[in-house]
């Protein structure tokens, strides 16, 4: 496991222990970076307008299309560090 992957796994654990809950925009950023780092580009159909949360998550993830897993991991680690 690379140094970055180790830091990413630690950041994932740390994200569950943040001193206060981040705002919705930051939560979407955390979600989308995690998904991009672990699954790559968004797949599947965009949720319908009645599923506003699912749609927001999908849109946030779709904005990261083309970003490498390594870049997404590093941004995730940096974001979680900034929230501690």
C-alpha positions in Angstrom: 0.0 0.0 0.0 1.4 3.4 -0.9 1.9 6.3 1.4 -1.0 8.1 -0.2 -3.3 5.2 0.2 -2.4 4.9 3.9 -3.0 8.7 4.4 -6.3 8.3 2.6 -7.5 5.5 4.8 -6.5 7.4 7.9 -8.4 10.5 6.5 -11.5 8.3 6.0 -11.3 7.2 9.6 -10.7 10.8 10.7 -13.7 12.1 8.7 -15.9 10.1 11.1 -14.4 11.9 14.1 -14.4 15.5 13.1 -15.0 18.0 15.9 -18.1 19.4 14.2 -20.3 18.4 11.3 -19.3 20.1 8.1 -21.8 22.1 6.1 -23.7 20.5 3.2 -21.4 21.8 0.5 -18.4 20.4 2.3 -20.1 17.1 2.9 -20.8 16.8 -0.8 -17.2 17.6 -1.6 -16.1 14.9 0.9 -18.5 12.4 -0.7 -17.6 13.1 -4.3 -13.8 13.0 -3.6 -14.2 9.7 -1.8 -16.3 8.2 -4.6 -13.9 9.5 -7.3 -10.9 8.0 -5.4 -12.5 4.6 -4.8 -14.7 4.1 -7.8 -13.5 6.5 -10.6 -15.8 8.4 -12.8 -19.5 8.6 -12.0 -21.7 5.8 -13.5 -25.3 5.1 -13.8 -28.3 7.4 -14.4 -28.7 10.7 -12.7 -31.5 10.4 -10.0 -34.8 12.0 -10.8 -35.9 15.4 -9.5 -37.8 13.8 -6.6 -34.5 12.5 -5.1 -32.8 15.8 -4.4 -30.1 14.4 -2.1 -29.2 11.6 -4.6 -29.2 14.2 -7.4 -26.9 16.5 -5.5 -24.5 13.7 -4.7 -24.5 12.5 -8.4 -23.9 16.1 -9.6 -21.0 16.7 -7.2 -19.3 13.4 -8.2 -19.9 14.1 -11.9 -18.0 17.4 -11.6 -14.9 15.4 -10.8 -15.0 13.3 -14.0 -11.5 12.7 -15.4 -9.7 13.3 -12.1 -7.3 10.6 -11.2 -7.8 8.4 -8.1 -4.5 9.7 -6.7 -5.5 13.3 -7.2 -8.9 12.7 -5.6 -7.2 10.9 -2.6 -4.8 13.7 -2.1 -7.6 16.3 -2.2 -9.6 14.2 0.2 -6.7 14.0 2.7 -6.1 17.7 2.4 -9.8 18.6 3.0 -10.1 16.3 6.0 -6.9 17.8 7.5 -8.3 21.3 7.1 -11.5 20.3 8.9 -9.7 18.9 12.0 
